[in-house]
Amino acid sequence: MRIALVRRGYSATGGAEAYLRRLANGLVQAGLEVVFYASTDWPKSAWDYGEIRRIAAKSPLAFAQELQSMKQKVDCLFSLERILECDVYRAGDGVHKVWLQRRKQFEFPLRYWFRHFLNSKHRQILELEHRMFHPDHTGIIVANSQMVRQEILAHYQFPKERIVLIPNGFEAEMPAQNDRMRIRRQYGFSAEETIVLFTGTGWERKGLRFAVNAVNALRGRAKLLVAGRGPSKAYLSPHVTFAGPVSQMTPLYAAADIFILPTLYDPFSNACLEALSAGLPIITTEANGFSELLEKDERFGNKVPVGHEESLVQALRHWLPSHARDNTRQARLDMAKKFSMKENVRKTLDAIQLSLEIRNKPPTN
């Protein structure tokens, strides 16, 4: 089977990019031939899974239109991007309409007006999203959390039986024996300090300001280590250290004690899954699809309301004692093992097969 994968944009530290590479590797291992349609910023060195075809268009709509004109004959068009039509759409970016509504609650009215009435990017994304969530243009939608599945059903008319739930997959890497102290020394932390880790790009959406305020409220009882690219000058604090973009996160997870992601919107955070695989307790918000795990067992971490800093502070205080983390670590490691990439690929292949059955089904009169 020949399958086309689609993704616009690239970040060396992005969770979506890391997942796409894991998925492509799994599909190749399963015997599929993969061709990848990507924007020009995706480096060839970051793709080892078959042919890569470049799309130079910059805007979301232009990218979708150029893809439509150049796509080759394939058995399945599997998109991780909002485009014009496909067999399978993995809605890993969630529902843009919901994200815009959520962000409106936390931004100045003038900025909201500029973003929605002068910036065409969001109008284009909404237009493409409307097409993707229409059954005439998409065969199967893959949602990576129940949160996203329910948002699609609430805002768009798409058959619920054609929305497949497939959580993200991840294979944990074992850190080197000396990673914990090596990274702590590198950033000036002692062996005794409690380190709270935050990682990601798009710090506004990821809620970094809430994480900084919560750690500051602990008055030195913990330090925040921030990995990723962003405007660090806007978040300066004596309790915060900025690592910059980090391509290999395993050593940082080994150095940390707690993971925090007070996101305004995240369909299912890859970073939370990676941190769970490292045994860290997770503090995140109800606007993160990953938080569905935290409802099952309090040993995994804490789900807090969006923008509620006092809840973040209380959650951090709970995990400050080392015994609270040590006594529950194995439960987190065991849960993380259930999100294997092998299982993710198996379910994805099932979704691909289902999409082909839908496409080949004779029309009803």
Rosetta blueprint (number, residue, H / E / L):
1 M L
2 R E
3 I E
4 A E
5 L E
6 V E
7 R E
8 R L
9 G L
10 Y L
11 S L
12 A L
13 T L
14 G L
15 G H
16 A H
17 E H
18 A H
19 Y H
20 L H
21 R H
22 R H
23 L H
24 A H
25 N H
26 G H
27 L H
28 V H
29 Q H
30 A L
31 G L
32 L L
33 E E
34 V E
35 V E
36 F E
37 Y E
38 A E
39 S E
40 T L
41 D L
42 W L
43 P L
44 K H
45 S H
46 A H
47 W L
48 D L
49 Y L
50 G L
51 E E
52 I E
53 R E
54 R E
55 I E
56 A L
57 A L
58 K L
59 S L
60 P H
61 L H
62 A H
63 F H
64 A H
65 Q H
66 E H
67 L H
68 Q H
69 S H
70 M H
71 K L
72 Q L
73 K L
74 V L
75 D L
76 C E
77 L E
78 F E
79 S E
80 L L
81 E L
82 R L
83 I L
84 L L
85 E L
86 C E
87 D E
88 V E
89 Y E
90 R E
91 A L
92 G L
93 D L
94 G L
95 V L
96 H H
97 K H
98 V H
99 W H
100 L H
101 Q H
102 R H
103 R H
104 K H
105 Q L
106 F L
107 E L
108 F L
109 P H
110 L H
111 R H
112 Y H
113 W H
114 F H
115 R H
116 H H
117 F H
118 L L
119 N L
120 S H
121 K H
122 H H
123 R H
124 Q H
125 I H
126 L H
127 E H
128 L H
129 E H
130 H H
131 R H
132 M H
133 F L
134 H L
135 P L
136 D L
137 H L
138 T E
139 G E
140 I E
141 I E
142 V E
143 A E
144 N L
145 S L
146 Q H
147 M H
148 V H
149 R H
150 Q H
151 E H
152 I H
153 L H
154 A H
155 H H
156 Y L
157 Q L
158 F L
159 P L
160 K H
161 E H
162 R H
163 I E
164 V E
165 L E
166 I L
167 P L
168 N L
169 G L
170 F L
171 E L
172 A L
173 E L
174 M L
175 P L
176 A L
177 Q L
178 N L
179 D H
180 R H
181 M H
182 R H
183 I H
184 R H
185 R H
186 Q H
187 Y L
188 G L
189 F L
190 S L
191 A L
192 E L
193 E L
194 T L
195 I E
196 V E
197 L E
198 F E
199 T E
200 G L
201 T L
202 G L
203 W H
204 E H
205 R H
206 K H
207 G L
208 L H
209 R H
210 F H
211 A H
212 V H
213 N H
214 A H
215 V H
216 N H
217 A H
218 L L
219 R L
220 G L
221 R L
222 A L
223 K E
224 L E
225 L E
226 V E
227 A E
228 G L
229 R L
230 G L
231 P L
232 S H
233 K H
234 A H
235 Y H
236 L L
237 S L
238 P L
239 H L
240 V E
241 T E
242 F E
243 A E
244 G E
245 P L
246 V L
247 S L
248 Q L
249 M L
250 T H
251 P H
252 L H
253 Y H
254 A H
255 A H
256 A L
257 D L
258 I E
259 F E
260 I E
261 L E
262 P L
263 T L
264 L L
265 Y L
266 D E
267 P L
268 F L
269 S L
270 N H
271 A H
272 C H
273 L H
274 E H
275 A H
276 L H
277 S H
278 A L
279 G L
280 L L
281 P L
282 I E
283 I E
284 T E
285 T E
286 E L
287 A L
288 N E
289 G L
290 F L
291 S H
292 E H
293 L H
294 L H
295 E L
296 K L
297 D L
298 E L
299 R L
300 F L
301 G E
302 N E
303 K E
304 V E
305 P L
306 V L
307 G L
308 H L
309 E H
310 E H
311 S H
312 L H
313 V H
314 Q H
315 A H
316 L H
317 R H
318 H H
319 W H
320 L L
321 P L
322 S H
323 H H
324 A H
325 R H
326 D H
327 N L
328 T L
329 R H
330 Q H
331 A H
332 R H
333 L H
334 D H
335 M H
336 A H
337 K L
338 K L
339 F L
340 S L
341 M H
342 K H
343 E H
344 N H
345 V H
346 R H
347 K H
348 T H
349 L H
350 D H
351 A H
352 I H
353 Q H
354 L H
355 S H
356 L H
357 E H
358 I H
359 R H
360 N H
361 K L
362 P L
363 P L
364 T L
365 N L
